[in-house]
């Protein structure tokens, strides 16, 4: 066991050194990737989960494991069996059924808010911030923009840092691609085409669960959009507010099973988002294609993204033949298996978050970025109901699918 732990720590130090060097080379101001350990400051951490109501997200109960400067003092979960399993996984010293009692008694410095379901995200995060803790939270950030605004304001007042689990923004090959785009690798960026998983959740649920990852990357590559237009259908007909219904998980109301949306960005860049179950087989893996004046790049999204570049052969009678090849010098292309995990993806976000706390800056995957990704998803709902175009930022901060 000791040898195994030593090997993991050695691999992690090597990864951090390589990732830090990559970040320096990228020189992307939106990302400050750690060049070594997250600092010598010691932290007391706590974890909030809810077995059966979102569980512990994408391994968010183990994000502090093997960190010499973080002690997991407690875990909270109202389900006793789930709580005991989580405590065993994360090595928590104590267990609580009530997260508020845990926060009151333990006074942690860091809190991981793990449930995939967002129905309690605002309450949990507000309680953690009020107790004086920095917050790491599963995406989507909140259910409404008003909730997100409230948390951002409270964190600002207290000087606390929120990080949202948009792990793909800090994937080394995504950072590397951003550097290449800034250097003109595909010429002027003209368009971003994207689609969700388009599985059984196609439409509104796909938009909220996976669309926020896509929108976070859109902002990384193109900046903030200033308008959104959308067409949302339910079984072939335009939706009305009466079509809004609960998602299969507790992420708030959703609408439609066929979505086609467009965003406008400064400089004439346009982007699209599509989610329609009939597209699933032909569309391939969820992700995006960046279209430039001199080339195209695809980012196939997963916890370990893949980046492909289009190399077209000469014209033929059948039209231009396309050949997609892996991005040259992709830092994840030959990465060992232990780097191709959820744990490593989480580690990148956590490392940047802890360094942001030390440096008193915003994390790369900040609460603000999480709010803006959610805002783009809500703009799709609002534009679809209006059957037209809405301006961004959205003035209405309540949920667009709730009356009033």
C-alpha angles and dihedrals in degrees: 000000000000091000091049092051091048091052092050092049092048092050091047094051089050090050093049092050092050094043091048091053090049092052092052090051092049093053090195106162093210091062128057104179117193117260095200138341118350090250139279095272111121118229135196109214134194132189129216118200137155115210109218093015101072096318114211100324117223098350092302090150090067101043092109097048117125092013109134093200096050127073118191101220099177150354126210126206128145090220110081098204093046091045093054092050091049091049090053092050096048099032094237114184094215140019133218134186091204117055092200091057089047092053092046095051102034101038093203123197093215131034127191111205102201114175117115088211111085100202091101100029094102095047093045095046094045091051091049093049092047089054089056099256130138111235135228110185139184117245139285088060097217140337096251137028090234089060091048092048090051093052093046091050092049093047090050092051092051098039092241128146126231122198123189121207098250090138097170093067089068097043105128093233092051090053089046091050091051089055091050092048090051088052092053099257092156098019122241111358108243108164144006118207118192143170137184129233089278091204126135087314093057113151123017099006092048088050094057101035100043104007091074089063090051094046091049089057092044089058090046091055102033110018125234121340118228101199140024132198124187145177114204122185133186112204090336100314130096112266128243128197088263088069093064112114140164116278120240087261129039099271098118130261122331134186139205135014097228120052130176115175137171132199130198121217132187115276093037097286113152128194134190134203122196131183118172124142092223089063097056100097098042097039096060125203117001116261142084145289120217113209118202135177090257105030151340136253130194124207110199104201128224134118083288105037122211121217121205130184124208117236109182124203122221120289118281134181087267092056129253114336115222126213120185116203132182114269109267114250091011102176092216097045095092098022116142119255094256088064092052095073141102088244092060092045090052090046092060091055094043093048092051090045093052091047090049089054090052094045094042094234135118118274119245089245092045131171087249091056089048090052092049092051090051090047091058091052092049090048088060091054092046094047092046092054091046090047088223144051131319129195124241134257090050114236094203108072097182118094109285092221095055119083120239 
